[in-house]
Amino acid sequence: NVQHLLDQVNLQVLNLQSSVEEIEMYQKNMAFGMFNPEVNNLWEPHKDSRPMNEILSQAIAKGRLNLLFYLQNNLAKVISLLILIVISSFYLRSLKSIYQREKLLTDNYEGQLVLRYPIASAVLIVISLFQFIFFSPPFLLNVILWTITSLSLSFIFRGYVNAYWMKVWLLMVGFFLIASLDNLILQASHTERWFMLFISLVGVLSGLVIAIYGRKQELREQLILIAIKLMVVIEVCAVLANLFGRYNLSKALLISGFLNVVIAILFLWTIRLINEGLHLAFNIYTGQDAKLFYLNFDKVGKKVPSVFYVILVFGWLILFGRNFAGFDYISEPVQEFLSNDRKLGDYTFSINSLLLFVVIMGISVAISKIVSFFASDRNFRADKDHQKEKQGLGSWLLHIRIFILSMGLFLAIAATGIPIDRITIVLGALGVGIGFGLQTLVNNLVSGLILAFEKPVNVGDVVEVDGQSGTMKSIGFR
């Protein structure tokens, strides 16, 4: 019976391997045959192999099945995305409340746009950055994420961007949504090809009118004009590919042209909002908190740093390239380099696992620093009630930070597969050296823990040391 079951398993594995090889063969043929004609020229007679309603129903079923399968296998990432949105919204809402309390908000939110609608800003920033964590996502998932971010940015734009450029933005989003729905159709038909031609031509004409006669002096981000001009070139290529029977190439160019503009606008405003958030946070930090995130906030102003634009272009290239079948063959060597196992003695690791460790620890440190931000002395007024609230939060601040960093360390170790038993051996071996060489540091750390848990003094207490009196501002690890 066991042998019989084993034979069935082996047969199933063989069938799966054959199916995977067949899929890879189709993908390779699509990638290297993209410039070959798949159908007749558009002006030539063309017979639909299947009814249009049957083609549409199959496309809907395939998209739903693919999306559900991917979400089930990446549920942890989806939950992490939602948690980050909630945390970011809470942070921005708290930052806005501080500015309202201090009466620092301007009427038109100039330079403070990130605080206008904190939830919409958090959704836009988190999804724009987090979408790169989803490896090889189905196109329908990308459309959902881009639609959500586009709606968030439209909400932020309302009443801030002038009416003309608001209409341009909504027009580009409309083109993108129409092209996205068309991109879900799997099989070529004469009806669809004429529809694709119409959308491409309308996109070309709209792009030319905007690029030539648009109100450029009213545009807040001039780089958007470059994306619109590039859209015109791409849609012209889509028209030519469609006319001469390059159906897959035409469809990839159709969606890429409009997506190029939408992604460019989303990313440009995302980095602008991030820069504003950093600058606004720095304005309410005191001297002791100025290096809260290990950044030089003195250099963070209204001008976006050049490194942000480099990251923007790199991200744009990735999202733009995903629309073409040959992109996987370009990115595959990079993915293999990051995911291949490497050995250091008996320990096996990959660069992905090391990056994951750094990312988890970085998030843990950032969260602990955000906790410090909420305990900053400028975040509370000087009256008695708020002073008591500040003292209560300050007394528990170190406990919370220790818990966050400890959980982050354990999660990072578990995620990267580092053997715990070997870590304990290494720590035991280093114990003697640490005891002799770092006596003062260890003493300070233990003393800090005692202060944290026994709480002989709290933040806000007046203390006297060697004849000098002062107010307890904060309690750290040492």
Salt bridges, closest charged atoms under 4 A:
GLU54 OE2 - ARG50 NH2 3.18
GLU110 OE1 - ARG220 NH1 3.44
GLU110 OE2 - ARG272 NH2 3.95
GLU192 OE2 - LYS251 NZ 2.62
GLU218 OE1 - ARG215 NH1 3.96
GLU221 OE2 - ARG272 NH1 3.81
GLU276 OE2 - ARG272 NE 3.90
ASP377 OD2 - LYS473 NZ 3.78
ASP383 OD2 - ARG381 NE 3.71
ASP383 OD1 - HIS386 ND1 2.88
